[in-house]
């Protein structure tokens, strides 16, 4: 089926560009059903996207790309699209992911411009299609449940005792309330170093934003600074997070009354929600979609959960549970 779609996509690219295509070069897939290929119009390299319906829709990507571009955020330009077939042709931002450029010495100089681009993105709360979806309580709880369903139950094959269930419910309530208590802004939702491209002039551009929502003000910052795929010293992370709070106050996206302590709690607990979701998704990608590479990313997400929980006495029993039940069960399978 994939091969047939590839040939259809190739024929469509030829029809759009008027240029006889060589076989499309696979660039990457991602954690969804979308696939990306490099092609050409005879003058420049382009990216062909295969987003098979009904699993994927091109509409959110196209509408958000337009809104981000109008807000001055550097994103791929949509050259052509066939929504019925799920085909799209984009400008090519190259192949240099920010992740490949990062070192402990350089991470601050790369992250500062990425964080500086976030306020413009945060102001995008609607597109030509209407308001972005809300990152509401139902979605937050659905995401947290992925950890319980896919990592704990299906992958680790553990069941909750009544006491563990009560603890888990309390943790979920705390994380959800933390997210909803924050100022709500435009959220990219996958703002991390694998979705940031470094262009020839060292400028940054952003991809994979089709799931954007209106949600918590710390979400994208913690996605970047506590990346599921790479980890930095906490002192550097917290300093960048606190500096970013000052930026948001200057831009009037956060009230001047928000203290550093309040901000870091928002940031820490938002990271816990994201890492909980991610660990569940990584297990699902393996069990449901056969993508075993994501299993190696689970220990990093659990490590964040364990460490951040240690900063707040209310998570003490949860932290003990991670150490005594979850991490040993994971070790047996790795």
N, C-alpha and C positions, 0 to 999 in steps of 0.2 A: 504493500500500500504506500509506504514511504517513497519507494522508487517511482511509482506512478505519479504521485503528487510532485515529485522533483521534476519530472519531465514536463508536467503541466505548467509548473512555475517557470521552467526554462523557456517554454513556448510563449508564455505570457510576457516574460521579460523581453524576448525578441520582438514581440508585437508592439510593446511600449517604446522600446529604444530604437527600433528599426535596425538593430545590430545583431548579426548572427552570433549567438552565444556559444562559447565553449561549454563543456560540462560545468555546472555550478560547483564552486568550491565551498565545502562546508566550513563555516566560521565557528559556530558553536550552537549548542542547544542551551536551554536553561532549565530551571526547576519547574517549568510549565510544559505545555505541548508545543510551544513555538520552536521553530528552527530558523537559523540564520545562514545565509550563503553570500559569498562575494561574487559579484558579476561586473559587467562593464557596459557602457553605452558607446564604446569605441574611443572615447576621449578621457573618461575618468572612471575610477572604481566606484561601484555602488553596492549597497547591501539589499539583498532580496530576502523577504521575510515570509515564512510559511506559518500561518496561524490557523490551523484547521478548525472550521466550524463543525459542530456547535460548541466544542470545548473552548474555543477562543473567539474573541470579537476584536476587530481592528478599531472600532469606534472610539473606545476610551483612549487608546494610544494617540490616535490622530487628533482628537479634540484637546488632549492635554499637551501634546507637542506644540500645537498652535498657541495655546494659552501661555505656556512657558516661554516660547520664543518671543511673544509679544511683551512678556515681563522682563525680557533681557537675559533669560537663562539659556545657555548654549546647549541645544539638543539637536538630534538629527532632523533634517527636513524631509517631509513626506513628498516624494516626487509623483507617485501614482499609487492607487490602491484599487483592488477588486474585492469589495467586501463580501460578495456572495461566495467567492472561492477562498477567501482568507489569504490573499496575496498582497504584498506591499513592497514598494521600492523606496529605499531611503538613501540619503547622502551617506557616504562612508567616512566615519570619524577615525579610521585607522585601527591599529591592533594593539595599542599600548594601554593596558589597564593600569590604573593608578596603583593597584596592588603590587605590580611588578617593580614599581619605582620606590616603594617605601622601605626605609630602614629606620632603626631607632634614632639615628642622627637626623634623618631628613623628614620624619613623619610630621613634625610641627610645621615646617615650611610648606608642605603639601596640604595639610589639613586646614591651615588658616584660610587660604583662598576658597576651599570647598565650603567651610563654615560661613565665609563672607558672602557666598552665593545663596545661602539658605533663606535669608529674609525675603528676597524677591520671590523665591519659590513658595514661601509661607503665605505670601499675599494672594496666591492663586487659589481661590476657594470655589471657583466655578469656571465652566467652559461654555462654548456655544451649545453644548448639550444640556446645560443647566448646572445646578450646584453639584459639587463633588459629593459622593456618598459620605455619610457621617461614620466616624470610627466610634460607634456607639457601644453600649453595654453588651448587646447581643453578639456583636462581632468580637469584642474583646474576650468574652466568655467562650465563644466558639473556638477561638485561637488557643486559649489556655487548655481547652479540652483535648486538643490534638496531642498534647504531652501525655495526658492520662490514657487516651485511647491507643495511640500508635506506639509511643515509646514504652510506657509502663506495662500496659496490658498485652499488646500484640507482639512487641519486639522482646521485651524483657520477661514477658509472661508472668508478671507479678499481679496480685490482686490486693486491693486496699482492705485493711481491717476497718472496723467502725471508727476507731480512734484516728487512723490515718486519713480516713475520708473527712472527718471533722476538721483535722488539721489542714487538709488540702482545700476544703471549702473556705476556711478562714483566710488562707494565703491568697486564693483567687479573689475573694471579696476585697482584700487589702489592695491588691494590684489593680483591680478594676476601678476602685474608688480613687486611687492615686491618679490614674489616667484621666478620669472624668473631671477631676478637680482642677486640672491644668487649663490655662488658656488654650483655646482650640484654633488651630491655624491650618493652612494647607500643608499636607504631609506627603512626601514622595513615596514613602513606605518601604523602599529598598535602597536607601541612600548609604551605600557602602563601597569599598574600594574595588569591587569587581564590576560595579555599575557606573564607575567614573572613568572616562577616557582622558588620556593625556594627549593633547594635540601637538603638532610640530612646533608651535611657539610656546609650549609648556602651559598653554591655557587648558582649563578643564571643561569637559562637556559631560552631559548626563544622559543615561539611557535607562530602560526598563522601568518606566514611571507609570505604566498603564493602570496600576492598582492604586493610584493616588486617592486620598481621602481628606476630609477635614477632621483633624484629631489633635492629640496632645503636643504641646510646643516642644517637648524634649525628644520626641520620637526619632526624628531624623538625625539629630546630633548624637544620640546614644547609639544609633545604628552605625554611624560612621566611626565614633571613637571607641566603642566596644564591639568591634566588627566580629561576626561569627567565624571569620576565616583567618584572622590575624589578631594577635594580642600585644598590647603595649603596656609599659609600666604605669601603674595606677596614678602616680604623682603627676605624670605628664597629661594623662587623660583628664584628671580633675582640674588641672590648671587651664587646659583648653576649654573645658566645660564652663568654668567660672568666667573666663574671658568672654566666652560666647554670651553668657548672661548679660554682661555689660553692653555688648553689641545690640542685643534684643531690647534692652532698656532704652538705648539711644534711638533705636528705630521704632520705639513705642509699640513693640509687640508683646512686651511683658511690663507689668506695673513696676514703678520704682520701689514699691514697698516689699517686693519679693526679696527675701534674704538669701545669702549664699547657702545657708543650711537648708532652707525650704527648697531651693533650686536643686541642690545635690540629692535630696531625698526624691524629688520628682524624677530626676535623671536616673538615679540608681534603681528605683522600683519600675520605671518604664523599661529599663534594660532587662530587668528580671522578667517582665511580661514578654518582651521580644525573644529572649533566650529560651524561655519555656516553650513558646510557639515554635521557634526554630528547631529545637531538639525533637519535637513531635513531627515536624515536617520532614526532617532528615530521615527519621525512622520510616515515615510513610513513603518517601521517595525510594527507599530500598525495598520495602515490603510490597508496595503496590505497583511501582514503576520500574523496579529492577535496577535502580541507579545506586550501586553499592558505594560509589565514591563519597557520597555524603555521610556515610557512617563515620568516617575519620574526623568529621567536624563536630560530632556529638560531644566528645570529651571537653572541647573548648567551651561550648555553651554551658555544660554542667559545671565546669570550673568557675565561670563567671557567677552562676547561681550560688554556688557554695561560698565564694568569697564575698559577694555583696550581701548575702544573707547574714554573714558574720558581723556586719556593721550595725545591725539593728536587732536589739534583744527580742523583739516580737517574732523574729524568724528562727529563734534558737532551735525549737523542736523540728522545724522544717529542714534546717541545716543538718541536724543529726540524722534525719531520715535520708537525706541525700547521701550522706557519708556511709550510713550503715546498711541501707537497702538498695539504693539506685546505683551508686558507683561500683560496689562489688558485683552486682548482677551484670552491669555493663562490661566489667573487666573479664568476666567469664566468657563473654561472647566475642571479645576483640581478638 
